[in-house]
Amino acid sequence: MKKLALHWQIILGMVLGVAFALLMSKFEFGSQIITDWVKPFGTIFINLLKLIAVPLILASLIKGVSDLKDISKLSKMGGRTIGIYIFTTLIAVSIGLAVVNIVKPGKSISPETRTELVESYKADADGKIADAEKQKNAGPLQALEDLVPSNIFKAASDNGNMLQVIFFAILFGLGLILIPEEKSEPVKQFFDSFNEVILKLIDLIMLAAPYGVFALLAALVVEAPSADLFKALGWYAFCVVLGLALMMAVYALLVFIVTKRTPKFFFNGIAPAQLLGFSTSSSAATLPVTMERVEEHLGVDEEVTSFVLPIGATINMDGTSLYQAVAAVFIAQAFGMDLSFGVQLGIIATATLASIGSAAVPGAGMVMLVIVLAQAGIPEAGLALIFAVDRPLDMCRTTVNITGDAAVSMMVAKSVDKLGEPEVKNWDDNYTKKNE
């Protein structure tokens, strides 16, 4: 009997998780059982993925940079990567603003609902505002200063310091390029082997993916706020999801124009990573799977994936920037504010820069949204209006972030003649051949 493809296993886990949670919610003790006995398995699964994120970035990026053998290739690939990432982020923010200005979801919120939401989530909003205030009080070059770690072991101990780890890995790779080949070869062989071990660990961890997403979705359902609040925010959620869907279509179009690969090929290849990103709400946690899918199922050379994807998981947050644009205008509409064209242009610029600074972990975009709101003169307390539906929307925008990383890696690979045929011809045969 043919083994069920990984993405179908993950979808089945999601559906069963939601169904199980809905069933258990009928019993008085059901929510407590899920919280105490099911949710921990979801947390363990996410922790396993996070566990190998930093080792994977170090091994793959050092290997990728050192394999270039020529610093000019690094600058060429790096320039194109950053340029395309910024281009797609600008498109994402523009789509978000267009959708929210056409639908005007904030106009549907009554003063009573607004007051209820602000009071219910005031504590959460205050925490995010305090975090954002620390960032706003930093100097103009604080981001550049934070890029360079004083201790690589300390930086590698926190997944929130991905940019510092990437900086060290690129610097280390450059060092390997600049020393004689006979000196660098043993080190490169070590990282080659290290990278293979990490990839095999990914295979093992992904065997638990259906069970992990089952636990995560079950916990999400029992912890969700009341249905009345969801109804009040339905139009806002619709705008975000519509904008994200349009951004997905943009990725497919760009991939087709640049690489001539069909949308079916692209989405079939990246589907398991998308579903995992949806379940975990973390680009960083999903990075190991994204790298494997892009390399083996989309045909992108390892030299490109090991450079483009770790950077993308840290600075390319198209879904996050789109959501920030929609959320900012939605909150303004809810408070009866009319934003001028100039202010909305400022939102485009701020959301683009803020998305670059967002950590690749769940909820980080909410902190950066405070900065976007402050720039546009929108009351930061309005952040409480969107907390009720932030988690499911975070899952959706993480999926878009991952899809954007994959699309850009294909375009960059094509531009440097590093896009070939996928190693796995049958996209639905994930892991089966390797584990037989």
C-alpha positions as a Markdown table, in Angstrom:
| # | Residue | x | y | z |
|---|---|---|---|---|
| 1 | Met | 0.0 | 0.0 | 0.0 |
| 2 | Lys | 1.4 | 3.4 | -1.0 |
| 3 | Lys | 2.4 | 5.6 | 1.8 |
| 4 | Leu | 0.2 | 8.8 | 2.3 |
| 5 | Ala | 2.1 | 11.9 | 1.2 |
| 6 | Leu | 3.4 | 14.1 | 4.0 |
| 7 | His | 1.3 | 17.1 | 3.2 |
| 8 | Trp | -1.8 | 14.9 | 3.3 |
| 9 | Gln | -0.7 | 13.5 | 6.6 |
| 10 | Ile | -0.3 | 17.0 | 8.0 |
| 11 | Ile | -3.7 | 18.1 | 6.7 |
| 12 | Leu | -5.3 | 15.0 | 8.2 |
| 13 | Gly | -3.6 | 15.8 | 11.5 |
| 14 | Met | -5.0 | 19.3 | 11.4 |
| 15 | Val | -8.6 | 18.2 | 10.6 |
| 16 | Leu | -8.5 | 15.5 | 13.3 |
| 17 | Gly | -7.0 | 18.0 | 15.8 |
| 18 | Val | -9.9 | 20.5 | 15.2 |
| 19 | Ala | -12.5 | 17.7 | 15.3 |
| 20 | Phe | -11.1 | 16.3 | 18.5 |
| 21 | Ala | -11.0 | 19.7 | 20.2 |
| 22 | Leu | -14.6 | 20.4 | 19.2 |
| 23 | Leu | -15.7 | 17.0 | 20.5 |
| 24 | Met | -13.9 | 17.5 | 23.8 |
| 25 | Ser | -15.3 | 20.9 | 24.3 |
| 26 | Lys | -18.7 | 19.3 | 24.7 |
| 27 | Phe | -17.5 | 17.9 | 28.1 |
| 28 | Glu | -16.7 | 20.0 | 31.1 |
| 29 | Phe | -13.3 | 18.5 | 31.6 |
| 30 | Gly | -12.4 | 18.4 | 27.8 |
| 31 | Ser | -10.5 | 21.7 | 27.6 |
| 32 | Gln | -8.4 | 20.8 | 30.6 |
| 33 | Ile | -7.5 | 17.4 | 29.1 |
| 34 | Ile | -6.3 | 19.1 | 25.9 |
| 35 | Thr | -4.4 | 21.7 | 27.8 |
| 36 | Asp | -2.7 | 19.3 | 30.1 |
| 37 | Trp | -2.3 | 16.1 | 28.0 |
| 38 | Val | -2.4 | 17.1 | 24.3 |
| 39 | Lys | -0.9 | 20.7 | 24.0 |
| 40 | Pro | 2.5 | 19.6 | 25.4 |
| 41 | Phe | 3.1 | 17.3 | 22.5 |
| 42 | Gly | 2.6 | 20.3 | 20.1 |
| 43 | Thr | 5.1 | 22.3 | 22.2 |
| 44 | Ile | 7.6 | 19.5 | 22.1 |
| 45 | Phe | 7.3 | 19.3 | 18.3 |
| 46 | Ile | 7.9 | 23.0 | 17.9 |
| 47 | Asn | 10.9 | 22.8 | 20.2 |
| 48 | Leu | 12.4 | 20.0 | 18.2 |
| 49 | Leu | 12.2 | 22.1 | 15.1 |
| 50 | Lys | 13.6 | 25.1 | 16.9 |
| 51 | Leu | 16.4 | 22.9 | 18.3 |
| 52 | Ile | 17.9 | 22.4 | 14.9 |
| 53 | Ala | 17.3 | 25.8 | 13.4 |
| 54 | Val | 20.5 | 27.5 | 14.6 |
| 55 | Pro | 22.8 | 24.4 | 13.8 |
| 56 | Leu | 21.1 | 24.3 | 10.3 |
| 57 | Ile | 21.8 | 27.9 | 9.6 |
| 58 | Leu | 25.4 | 27.7 | 10.8 |
| 59 | Ala | 26.1 | 24.5 | 8.8 |
| 60 | Ser | 24.3 | 25.4 | 5.6 |
| 61 | Leu | 25.2 | 29.1 | 5.4 |
| 62 | Ile | 28.9 | 28.4 | 6.1 |
| 63 | Lys | 28.9 | 25.6 | 3.5 |
| 64 | Gly | 27.0 | 27.7 | 1.0 |
| 65 | Val | 29.3 | 30.8 | 1.3 |
| 66 | Ser | 32.5 | 28.8 | 1.3 |
| 67 | Asp | 31.4 | 26.8 | -1.8 |
| 68 | Leu | 31.1 | 30.1 | -3.8 |
| 69 | Lys | 35.0 | 30.3 | -3.9 |
| 70 | Asp | 34.6 | 33.9 | -5.1 |
| 71 | Ile | 33.5 | 36.8 | -3.1 |
| 72 | Ser | 32.1 | 38.5 | -6.2 |
| 73 | Lys | 29.6 | 35.7 | -6.5 |
| 74 | Leu | 28.5 | 36.3 | -2.9 |
| 75 | Ser | 27.9 | 40.0 | -3.5 |
| 76 | Lys | 26.0 | 39.2 | -6.8 |
| 77 | Met | 23.7 | 36.7 | -5.1 |
| 78 | Gly | 23.3 | 38.8 | -2.0 |
| 79 | Gly | 22.4 | 42.0 | -3.9 |
| 80 | Arg | 19.7 | 40.1 | -5.9 |
| 81 | Thr | 18.4 | 38.4 | -2.9 |
| 82 | Ile | 17.9 | 41.6 | -0.8 |
| 83 | Gly | 16.6 | 43.5 | -3.9 |
| 84 | Ile | 13.9 | 40.9 | -4.7 |
| 85 | Tyr | 12.9 | 40.6 | -1.0 |
| 86 | Ile | 12.3 | 44.3 | -0.7 |
| 87 | Phe | 10.4 | 44.3 | -4.0 |
| 88 | Thr | 8.0 | 41.6 | -2.9 |
| 89 | Thr | 7.5 | 43.2 | 0.5 |
| 90 | Leu | 6.5 | 46.5 | -1.1 |
| 91 | Ile | 4.0 | 44.6 | -3.3 |
| 92 | Ala | 2.6 | 42.9 | -0.1 |
| 93 | Val | 2.1 | 46.1 | 1.8 |
| 94 | Ser | 0.5 | 47.8 | -1.3 |
| 95 | Ile | -1.9 | 44.9 | -1.7 |
| 96 | Gly | -2.8 | 45.1 | 2.0 |
| 97 | Leu | -3.6 | 48.8 | 1.8 |
| 98 | Ala | -5.6 | 48.4 | -1.3 |
| 99 | Val | -7.8 | 45.6 | 0.1 |
| 100 | Val | -8.4 | 47.4 | 3.5 |
| 101 | Asn | -9.3 | 50.7 | 1.8 |
| 102 | Ile | -11.8 | 49.0 | -0.5 |
| 103 | Val | -13.5 | 46.8 | 2.1 |
| 104 | Lys | -13.2 | 49.2 | 5.0 |
| 105 | Pro | -13.6 | 46.6 | 7.8 |
| 106 | Gly | -13.2 | 49.0 | 10.6 |
| 107 | Lys | -16.4 | 50.8 | 9.8 |
| 108 | Ser | -18.4 | 47.7 | 10.9 |
| 109 | Ile | -17.2 | 47.8 | 14.5 |
| 110 | Ser | -19.6 | 49.4 | 16.9 |
| 111 | Pro | -18.4 | 51.6 | 19.8 |
| 112 | Glu | -19.7 | 48.9 | 22.3 |
| 113 | Thr | -17.7 | 46.2 | 20.6 |
| 114 | Arg | -14.6 | 48.4 | 20.4 |
| 115 | Thr | -14.8 | 49.1 | 24.2 |
| 116 | Glu | -15.3 | 45.4 | 24.9 |
| 117 | Leu | -12.3 | 44.4 | 22.9 |
| 118 | Val | -10.0 | 47.1 | 24.3 |
| 119 | Glu | -10.9 | 46.1 | 27.9 |
| 120 | Ser | -10.5 | 42.4 | 27.3 |
| 121 | Tyr | -7.1 | 42.6 | 25.7 |
| 122 | Lys | -5.7 | 45.7 | 27.4 |
| 123 | Ala | -3.0 | 43.8 | 29.4 |
| 124 | Asp | -1.7 | 42.0 | 26.2 |
| 125 | Ala | -1.7 | 45.3 | 24.3 |
| 126 | Asp | 0.2 | 47.1 | 27.1 |
| 127 | Gly | 2.9 | 44.4 | 27.1 |
| 128 | Lys | 3.5 | 44.7 | 23.3 |
| 129 | Ile | 3.5 | 48.5 | 23.6 |
| 130 | Ala | 6.2 | 48.3 | 26.3 |
| 131 | Asp | 8.3 | 46.1 | 24.1 |
| 132 | Ala | 7.9 | 48.4 | 21.2 |
| 133 | Glu | 8.8 | 51.4 | 23.3 |
| 134 | Lys | 12.2 | 49.9 | 24.0 |
| 135 | Gln | 12.8 | 49.6 | 20.3 |
| 136 | Lys | 11.7 | 53.1 | 19.6 |
| 137 | Asn | 14.0 | 54.5 | 22.2 |
| 138 | Ala | 17.0 | 52.9 | 20.7 |
| 139 | Gly | 19.5 | 55.0 | 18.6 |
| 140 | Pro | 19.3 | 55.2 | 14.8 |
| 141 | Leu | 22.1 | 52.7 | 14.4 |
| 142 | Gln | 20.9 | 50.3 | 17.0 |
| 143 | Ala | 19.8 | 47.7 | 14.4 |
| 144 | Leu | 23.3 | 47.8 | 12.9 |
| 145 | Glu | 24.9 | 47.5 | 16.3 |
| 146 | Asp | 22.7 | 44.5 | 17.2 |
| 147 | Leu | 23.7 | 42.8 | 14.0 |
| 148 | Val | 27.2 | 42.0 | 15.3 |
| 149 | Pro | 27.3 | 39.6 | 18.2 |
| 150 | Ser | 29.8 | 39.9 | 21.0 |
| 151 | Asn | 29.6 | 36.2 | 21.7 |
| 152 | Ile | 28.5 | 33.8 | 19.1 |
| 153 | Phe | 27.6 | 31.1 | 21.6 |
| 154 | Lys | 25.3 | 33.5 | 23.4 |
| 155 | Ala | 23.8 | 34.6 | 20.1 |
| 156 | Ala | 23.3 | 30.9 | 19.1 |
| 157 | Ser | 21.5 | 30.2 | 22.3 |
| 158 | Asp | 18.4 | 32.3 | 21.4 |
| 159 | Asn | 16.4 | 31.8 | 18.2 |
| 160 | Gly | 15.5 | 35.5 | 18.3 |
| 161 | Asn | 19.2 | 36.3 | 17.4 |
| 162 | Met | 19.0 | 34.7 | 14.0 |
| 163 | Leu | 20.5 | 37.8 | 12.2 |
| 164 | Gln | 23.6 | 37.6 | 14.5 |
| 165 | Val | 24.0 | 33.9 | 13.7 |
| 166 | Ile | 23.7 | 34.7 | 10.0 |
| 167 | Phe | 26.3 | 37.4 | 10.3 |
| 168 | Phe | 28.8 | 35.1 | 11.9 |
| 169 | Ala | 28.1 | 32.3 | 9.4 |
| 170 | Ile | 28.7 | 34.6 | 6.5 |
| 171 | Leu | 31.9 | 36.0 | 8.1 |
| 172 | Phe | 33.1 | 32.5 | 8.8 |
| 173 | Gly | 32.4 | 31.4 | 5.2 |
| 174 | Leu | 34.3 | 34.4 | 3.9 |
| 175 | Gly | 37.2 | 33.5 | 6.1 |
| 176 | Leu | 37.2 | 30.0 | 4.5 |
| 177 | Ile | 37.2 | 31.5 | 1.0 |
| 178 | Leu | 40.2 | 33.7 | 1.8 |
| 179 | Ile | 42.6 | 31.1 | 3.3 |
| 180 | Pro | 44.5 | 28.5 | 1.1 |
| 181 | Glu | 42.3 | 25.6 | 0.0 |
| 182 | Glu | 44.4 | 23.0 | 1.7 |
| 183 | Lys | 43.7 | 24.7 | 5.0 |
| 184 | Ser | 40.0 | 25.3 | 4.5 |
| 185 | Glu | 39.2 | 21.8 | 3.1 |
| 186 | Pro | 39.0 | 19.9 | 6.4 |
| 187 | Val | 36.8 | 22.6 | 7.9 |
| 188 | Lys | 34.5 | 22.5 | 4.9 |
| 189 | Gln | 34.3 | 18.7 | 5.0 |
| 190 | Phe | 33.3 | 19.0 | 8.7 |
| 191 | Phe | 30.4 | 21.4 | 7.9 |
| 192 | Asp | 29.4 | 19.3 | 4.9 |
| 193 | Ser | 29.0 | 16.2 | 7.2 |
| 194 | Phe | 27.4 | 18.3 | 9.9 |
| 195 | Asn | 24.9 | 19.6 | 7.4 |
| 196 | Glu | 24.0 | 16.1 | 6.3 |
| 197 | Val | 23.4 | 15.0 | 9.9 |
| 198 | Ile | 21.1 | 18.0 | 10.4 |
| 199 | Leu | 19.1 | 17.1 | 7.3 |
| 200 | Lys | 18.7 | 13.5 | 8.5 |
| 201 | Leu | 17.4 | 14.8 | 11.8 |
| 202 | Ile | 14.8 | 16.8 | 9.9 |
| 203 | Asp | 13.6 | 13.6 | 8.3 |
| 204 | Leu | 13.3 | 12.0 | 11.7 |
| 205 | Ile | 11.5 | 15.0 | 13.3 |
| 206 | Met | 9.1 | 15.2 | 10.3 |
| 207 | Leu | 7.8 | 11.7 | 11.0 |
| 208 | Ala | 6.1 | 13.3 | 14.0 |
| 209 | Ala | 4.7 | 16.2 | 12.1 |
| 210 | Pro | 1.1 | 14.9 | 11.8 |
| 211 | Tyr | 0.9 | 14.3 | 15.5 |
| 212 | Gly | 2.5 | 17.7 | 16.3 |
| 213 | Val | 0.0 | 19.6 | 14.2 |
| 214 | Phe | -2.8 | 17.6 | 15.7 |
| 215 | Ala | -1.8 | 18.8 | 19.2 |
| 216 | Leu | -1.2 | 22.4 | 18.1 |
| 217 | Leu | -4.6 | 22.7 | 16.3 |
| 218 | Ala | -6.5 | 21.1 | 19.2 |
| 219 | Ala | -5.0 | 23.5 | 21.7 |
| 220 | Leu | -5.7 | 26.5 | 19.4 |
| 221 | Val | -9.4 | 25.6 | 19.2 |
| 222 | Val | -10.0 | 25.3 | 23.0 |
| 223 | Glu | -8.0 | 28.5 | 23.7 |
| 224 | Ala | -9.9 | 30.6 | 21.1 |
| 225 | Pro | -11.9 | 33.6 | 22.3 |
| 226 | Ser | -15.7 | 33.7 | 22.1 |
| 227 | Ala | -17.6 | 33.5 | 18.8 |
| 228 | Asp | -19.1 | 37.0 | 19.3 |
| 229 | Leu | -15.7 | 38.6 | 19.1 |
| 230 | Phe | -14.8 | 36.6 | 16.0 |
| 231 | Lys | -18.0 | 37.9 | 14.3 |
| 232 | Ala | -17.1 | 41.5 | 15.1 |
| 233 | Leu | -13.6 | 41.0 | 13.6 |
| 234 | Gly | -14.8 | 38.9 | 10.6 |
| 235 | Trp | -14.3 | 41.6 | 8.0 |
| 236 | Tyr | -10.9 | 42.4 | 9.3 |
| 237 | Ala | -9.8 | 38.7 | 9.1 |
| 238 | Phe | -11.4 | 38.5 | 5.6 |
| 239 | Cys | -9.2 | 41.5 | 4.5 |
| 240 | Val | -6.0 | 39.9 | 5.8 |
| 241 | Val | -6.8 | 36.5 | 4.3 |
| 242 | Leu | -7.8 | 38.0 | 1.0 |
| 243 | Gly | -4.6 | 40.1 | 0.8 |
| 244 | Leu | -2.5 | 37.0 | 1.7 |
| 245 | Ala | -4.2 | 34.9 | -1.0 |
| 246 | Leu | -3.5 | 37.6 | -3.6 |
| 247 | Met | 0.1 | 37.7 | -2.5 |
| 248 | Met | 0.3 | 33.9 | -3.0 |
| 249 | Ala | -1.0 | 34.5 | -6.6 |
| 250 | Val | 1.7 | 37.1 | -7.1 |
| 251 | Tyr | 4.4 | 34.6 | -6.0 |
| 252 | Ala | 3.1 | 32.0 | -8.4 |
| 253 | Leu | 3.0 | 34.6 | -11.2 |
| 254 | Leu | 6.6 | 35.8 | -10.5 |
| 255 | Val | 7.9 | 32.2 | -10.4 |
| 256 | Phe | 6.2 | 31.4 | -13.7 |
| 257 | Ile | 7.5 | 34.6 | -15.4 |
| 258 | Val | 11.1 | 34.2 | -14.1 |
| 259 | Thr | 11.5 | 30.4 | -14.0 |
| 260 | Lys | 8.8 | 29.1 | -16.4 |
| 261 | Arg | 7.8 | 26.7 | -13.6 |
| 262 | Thr | 4.0 | 26.2 | -13.2 |
| 263 | Pro | 2.0 | 27.2 | -10.1 |
| 264 | Lys | 1.1 | 23.5 | -9.6 |
| 265 | Phe | 4.8 | 22.6 | -9.6 |
| 266 | Phe | 5.6 | 25.4 | -7.2 |
| 267 | Phe | 2.8 | 24.8 | -4.7 |
| 268 | Asn | 3.2 | 21.0 | -4.8 |
| 269 | Gly | 6.8 | 21.3 | -4.0 |
| 270 | Ile | 6.5 | 23.7 | -1.1 |
| 271 | Ala | 3.1 | 22.4 | 0.4 |
| 272 | Pro | 4.5 | 20.5 | 3.4 |
| 273 | Ala | 6.5 | 23.5 | 4.5 |
| 274 | Gln | 3.5 | 25.8 | 4.1 |
| 275 | Leu | 1.3 | 23.5 | 6.2 |
| 276 | Leu | 4.0 | 23.2 | 8.9 |
| 277 | Gly | 4.4 | 27.0 | 8.9 |
| 278 | Phe | 0.6 | 27.3 | 9.3 |
| 279 | Ser | 0.7 | 25.0 | 12.3 |
| 280 | Thr | 3.7 | 26.4 | 14.1 |
| 281 | Ser | 3.4 | 30.2 | 13.2 |
| 282 | Ser | 7.2 | 30.3 | 13.0 |
| 283 | Ser | 9.3 | 30.8 | 9.9 |
| 284 | Ala | 12.4 | 29.9 | 11.9 |
| 285 | Ala | 11.0 | 26.6 | 13.2 |
| 286 | Thr | 9.9 | 25.7 | 9.7 |
| 287 | Leu | 13.2 | 26.7 | 8.1 |
| 288 | Pro | 14.7 | 23.1 | 8.0 |
| 289 | Val | 11.7 | 21.7 | 6.1 |
| 290 | Thr | 11.6 | 24.7 | 3.8 |
| 291 | Met | 15.2 | 24.2 | 2.9 |
| 292 | Glu | 14.8 | 20.6 | 2.1 |
| 293 | Arg | 11.6 | 21.1 | 0.0 |
| 294 | Val | 13.1 | 23.9 | -2.0 |
| 295 | Glu | 16.3 | 22.0 | -2.7 |
| 296 | Glu | 14.9 | 18.5 | -3.4 |
| 297 | His | 11.4 | 19.3 | -4.7 |
| 298 | Leu | 11.8 | 22.7 | -6.5 |
| 299 | Gly | 15.3 | 22.1 | -8.0 |
| 300 | Val | 17.1 | 25.0 | -6.3 |
| 301 | Asp | 20.8 | 24.4 | -5.9 |
| 302 | Glu | 22.1 | 23.9 | -2.3 |
| 303 | Glu | 24.5 | 26.9 | -2.9 |
| 304 | Val | 21.4 | 29.1 | -3.2 |
| 305 | Thr | 19.1 | 27.6 | -0.6 |
| 306 | Ser | 21.8 | 27.7 | 2.1 |
| 307 | Phe | 22.3 | 31.4 | 1.5 |
| 308 | Val | 18.8 | 32.8 | 0.5 |
| 309 | Leu | 16.5 | 30.9 | 2.8 |
| 310 | Pro | 18.1 | 31.5 | 6.2 |
| 311 | Ile | 18.3 | 35.2 | 5.3 |
| 312 | Gly | 14.7 | 35.1 | 4.1 |
| 313 | Ala | 13.4 | 33.5 | 7.3 |
| 314 | Thr | 14.8 | 36.5 | 9.2 |
| 315 | Ile | 14.2 | 39.5 | 7.0 |
| 316 | Asn | 11.6 | 38.5 | 4.4 |
| 317 | Met | 8.2 | 38.9 | 6.1 |
| 318 | Asp | 5.8 | 39.7 | 3.3 |
| 319 | Gly | 2.8 | 38.2 | 5.1 |
| 320 | Thr | 3.7 | 40.1 | 8.3 |
| 321 | Ser | 4.1 | 43.4 | 6.5 |
| 322 | Leu | 0.8 | 42.9 | 4.6 |
| 323 | Tyr | -1.0 | 42.2 | 7.9 |
| 324 | Gln | 0.6 | 45.3 | 9.5 |
| 325 | Ala | -0.8 | 47.5 | 6.7 |
| 326 | Val | -4.3 | 46.1 | 7.0 |
| 327 | Ala | -4.3 | 46.2 | 10.8 |
| 328 | Ala | -3.1 | 49.8 | 11.0 |
| 329 | Val | -5.8 | 51.1 | 8.6 |
| 330 | Phe | -8.4 | 48.8 | 10.3 |
| 331 | Ile | -7.6 | 50.3 | 13.7 |
| 332 | Ala | -7.7 | 53.8 | 12.3 |
| 333 | Gln | -11.1 | 53.1 | 10.8 |
| 334 | Ala | -12.4 | 51.6 | 14.0 |
| 335 | Phe | -11.5 | 54.9 | 15.8 |
| 336 | Gly | -13.1 | 57.0 | 13.1 |
| 337 | Met | -9.8 | 58.3 | 11.7 |
| 338 | Asp | -9.3 | 59.0 | 7.9 |
| 339 | Leu | -5.7 | 58.4 | 6.9 |
| 340 | Ser | -4.3 | 60.6 | 4.1 |
| 341 | Phe | -2.5 | 59.3 | 1.1 |
| 342 | Gly | 0.8 | 60.6 | 2.6 |
| 343 | Val | 0.2 | 58.8 | 5.9 |
| 344 | Gln | -0.5 | 55.6 | 4.0 |
| 345 | Leu | 2.7 | 56.0 | 2.0 |
| 346 | Gly | 4.5 | 56.3 | 5.4 |
| 347 | Ile | 2.8 | 53.0 | 6.5 |
| 348 | Ile | 4.3 | 51.3 | 3.3 |
| 349 | Ala | 7.8 | 52.5 | 4.2 |
| 350 | Thr | 7.5 | 51.7 | 8.0 |
| 351 | Ala | 5.8 | 48.3 | 7.5 |
| 352 | Thr | 8.5 | 47.3 | 5.0 |
| 353 | Leu | 11.3 | 48.2 | 7.4 |
| 354 | Ala | 9.5 | 46.8 | 10.4 |
| 355 | Ser | 9.0 | 43.5 | 8.7 |
| 356 | Ile | 12.7 | 43.2 | 8.1 |
| 357 | Gly | 13.2 | 43.6 | 11.9 |
| 358 | Ser | 10.6 | 41.1 | 12.9 |
| 359 | Ala | 11.9 | 38.0 | 14.6 |
| 360 | Ala | 10.9 | 34.7 | 12.8 |
| 361 | Val | 8.8 | 33.6 | 15.8 |
| 362 | Pro | 5.1 | 33.6 | 16.7 |
| 363 | Gly | 3.7 | 37.0 | 17.6 |
| 364 | Ala | 6.7 | 39.1 | 16.8 |
| 365 | Gly | 4.9 | 41.0 | 14.1 |
| 366 | Met | 2.5 | 42.4 | 16.8 |
| 367 | Val | 5.4 | 44.2 | 18.5 |
| 368 | Met | 6.5 | 45.8 | 15.2 |
| 369 | Leu | 2.9 | 46.8 | 14.5 |
| 370 | Val | 3.1 | 49.2 | 17.4 |
| 371 | Ile | 5.9 | 51.1 | 15.7 |
| 372 | Val | 3.8 | 51.2 | 12.5 |
| 373 | Leu | 0.8 | 52.6 | 14.4 |
| 374 | Ala | 2.9 | 55.2 | 16.2 |
| 375 | Gln | 4.4 | 56.4 | 12.9 |
| 376 | Ala | 0.9 | 56.9 | 11.4 |
| 377 | Gly | -0.4 | 58.6 | 14.5 |
| 378 | Ile | -2.9 | 55.8 | 15.3 |
| 379 | Pro | -3.6 | 55.1 | 19.0 |
| 380 | Glu | -1.5 | 52.1 | 20.1 |
| 381 | Ala | -4.3 | 51.0 | 22.5 |
| 382 | Gly | -6.1 | 50.0 | 19.3 |
| 383 | Leu | -3.8 | 47.0 | 19.2 |
| 384 | Ala | -6.3 | 45.3 | 21.6 |
| 385 | Leu | -8.9 | 45.3 | 18.9 |
| 386 | Ile | -7.1 | 42.6 | 16.9 |
| 387 | Phe | -5.8 | 40.3 | 19.6 |
| 388 | Ala | -8.8 | 38.0 | 19.4 |
| 389 | Val | -8.0 | 36.8 | 15.9 |
| 390 | Asp | -4.3 | 37.4 | 15.8 |
| 391 | Arg | -3.2 | 33.7 | 16.3 |
| 392 | Pro | -5.1 | 32.2 | 13.4 |
| 393 | Leu | -4.1 | 35.1 | 11.2 |
| 394 | Asp | -0.5 | 34.7 | 12.4 |
| 395 | Met | -0.6 | 31.1 | 11.1 |
| 396 | Cys | -1.8 | 32.4 | 7.7 |
| 397 | Arg | 0.8 | 35.1 | 7.4 |
| 398 | Thr | 3.6 | 32.7 | 8.4 |
| 399 | Thr | 2.5 | 30.5 | 5.5 |
| 400 | Val | 2.9 | 33.4 | 3.1 |
| 401 | Asn | 6.3 | 34.3 | 4.6 |
| 402 | Ile | 7.5 | 30.8 | 3.9 |
| 403 | Thr | 6.1 | 30.8 | 0.4 |
| 404 | Gly | 7.8 | 34.1 | -0.3 |
| 405 | Asp | 11.1 | 32.7 | 0.8 |
| 406 | Ala | 10.7 | 29.7 | -1.6 |
| 407 | Ala | 9.6 | 31.9 | -4.5 |
| 408 | Val | 12.6 | 34.3 | -4.1 |
| 409 | Ser | 15.0 | 31.4 | -3.8 |
| 410 | Met | 13.8 | 30.0 | -7.2 |
| 411 | Met | 14.1 | 33.4 | -8.8 |
| 412 | Val | 17.6 | 34.0 | -7.4 |
| 413 | Ala | 18.6 | 30.5 | -8.5 |
| 414 | Lys | 17.4 | 31.1 | -12.0 |
| 415 | Ser | 19.2 | 34.5 | -12.2 |
| 416 | Val | 22.6 | 32.8 | -11.3 |
| 417 | Asp | 21.9 | 29.6 | -13.4 |
| 418 | Lys | 21.5 | 27.4 | -10.3 |
| 419 | Leu | 18.0 | 26.1 | -10.9 |
| 420 | Gly | 17.8 | 22.5 | -12.1 |
| 421 | Glu | 15.4 | 19.6 | -11.9 |
| 422 | Pro | 14.1 | 18.5 | -8.5 |
| 423 | Glu | 15.8 | 15.5 | -7.0 |
| 424 | Val | 12.4 | 13.9 | -6.2 |
| 425 | Lys | 10.4 | 13.7 | -9.4 |
| 426 | Asn | 7.2 | 12.6 | -7.7 |
| 427 | Trp | 6.3 | 15.5 | -5.3 |
| 428 | Asp | 3.8 | 13.3 | -3.4 |
| 429 | Asp | 6.4 | 10.7 | -2.6 |
| 430 | Asn | 8.0 | 12.7 | 0.2 |
| 431 | Tyr | 10.4 | 10.8 | 2.4 |
| 432 | Thr | 9.2 | 7.5 | 1.2 |
| 433 | Lys | 12.1 | 6.7 | -1.1 |
| 434 | Lys | 14.7 | 8.0 | 1.3 |
| 435 | Asn | 13.3 | 6.0 | 4.2 |
| 436 | Glu | 12.6 | 2.7 | 2.4 |
